[in-house]
Every structure is written in structure tokens, then in C-alpha cells.
């Protein structure tokens, strides 16, 4: 009976998982601001608690923290907007310099494609018309999406304020649903500890990314790259997605290096400097500040980035690892969640050195 029940439960779990993925993809306009506001509120929660500790009303403390965060984000956007616009204006000429610098590499490929040049010349007029139409359609698409983007940003800010202001009230409501005084105390203690660890983790990762972006901007400025603050900001933002973000940043800086410098060694020094900084951050700084206790399994990280990127695009890729870390911390505090926390976490050195147990030998057959 139990075997048939288990056999029936597996396809039901598969159907439920597929339905959940479809639901969160369809409702991305609601789910993404909600998850993003939870992550931001957890990051800003220590600042609110510090202001409440000095007898500031919680509503005013949440308002001050949100206003301060918006001021910092707005200032960063203002500082990066002008370099980004300047780079977009220089992009065509920079790409032409890049194409000229890579002409020696592309020459064999161009020789192999000489047979198709006549066909491409025939379709030049049509291609130009297509490009113009595509540019217009892209501009129209961006304008049509602007209200949705603004609405998502406003929803994220408002939800962050609500979570900062009413987070403790939500916890008290959850406590009233748990029977037994001992269970209530365990829930409060576990939730407080998990919230503290989540806030500390997210705040530490944010500070590490800011430091990496500042160091990247500094080394690009030393190398003579224009608009170093722009690429430092890009490096800091994409570092929320480990591995994938570093690869994307290195590729972008490779293009920037070849566009800025004619010498290949000078051009490769641009991504090379970032790669060196990223290795120091990933192998020394982050393990030193966060410790191995919160380390995540690399395979799980890569799969989660792919999944969340497929569901919600670039925003999902940037939220994947913080959400994964939050899930691991919560699983380690919930009864019965230790196995999930162990699956999500990275093996310790003792576990890696432990030999794989051999199967028991088969009993000798009877004569």
C-alpha cells in the first residue's frame, strides 16, 4: 500500500513543481518585486534596529532608512548615467577600432566567407531597411515597457518599507498560530537568529561587491580606461551572480580593452586586472568574511542562476544566490531542514577527505 502511495506521490510532486514554475513565471510582475523587497528589507533591517534602539519610532526609522537607501541608489545612478551615455555615443567608433584590431584574427574567416559576399551585397538595401525598422521597434518596445519598470520599482520600494515597518508584527502573528509555549519560544528564537544571519550575509555580500567595484574602477583608471566608474559599477552589480557574472564582466572588459588600446597586451590587461581582483575576492576575501559555514555548492549555484535567469531574466540571475543563501539559512533553523541545508551547502574539508564507503560484500553462497 505504501509503495503504491509513493509511486502516486512522485508524479504529483512533478506536476506541482511544473505548475509552480509556470505560476511564478506568469506572475513575475508580482513575484520579482516581492522577493527583491524581502532581500532589500533583510539587508536594511540592522539599520532600522539600530535606529529603534536609540528610541526612534519604528515607522520613522523605516522611512529614514528607505530614504537613505534611495538617496544612495539615486546618487549611484546619477554618477553612472553620464558615463554610460558617453560610452554609448563612443560605442560605434570603439567597435570599429576593435574590429580593426581583430582584423588579423578574422582574416581567415573572411576569406572563407568570400563566396557569400555577393549575396550579402544583393540584400544590402533590404538589410538596411530591416535595421531601421528593428531600431524603431526596439525604441517602441523600450517605451512601452517603461511604465511596467517604473511600477515594479515603486512596488519594490513600498514593499520594502512595509517589511521594515511591520516585520516584527508579522512574526508575532505567526507565533500566535503555533501551539505550545515551548514551540512559540523556539519559533521566535529561530526566526530572530535566521533574520540576523540573513541580514549579516546580505549586508556583507553587498559591501564585498561594492569594494570589488571600487577596486575594479581603480585599476581601470590606472590602466587609462575611460569611464572606469561605469565598469566598476557593472562589476559590482554582476558579482551578485557568481561565476556567470564574472564571466560576463570579463567579456565586456575584453571588448572595452580592445576598443581602447591598439596593443593586444594593453587590451588584455583590462580584463586581466579584473580577473585577478575577482580571484582574490572569491578565494580570500569572501571565505574570510563569511566563513565556510555559509558556503554554497558550486553546482547548486550554477543551476539556480540558470533557473532563475530563465524565469526572470537578468534580475533573476542577480537574485539567485542571495535567495539560495536565505533558503539554506532558513533550512538550517527549521526542524527537519538540516538535510536540505546540507544539500545546498558546500562540503567541508573533512567531508571531502572522507573516503566513499564501499558496499558491503555479498554473503557467501551456500554450498
Beta strands, then each sheet from edge to edge (+ up, - down):
end
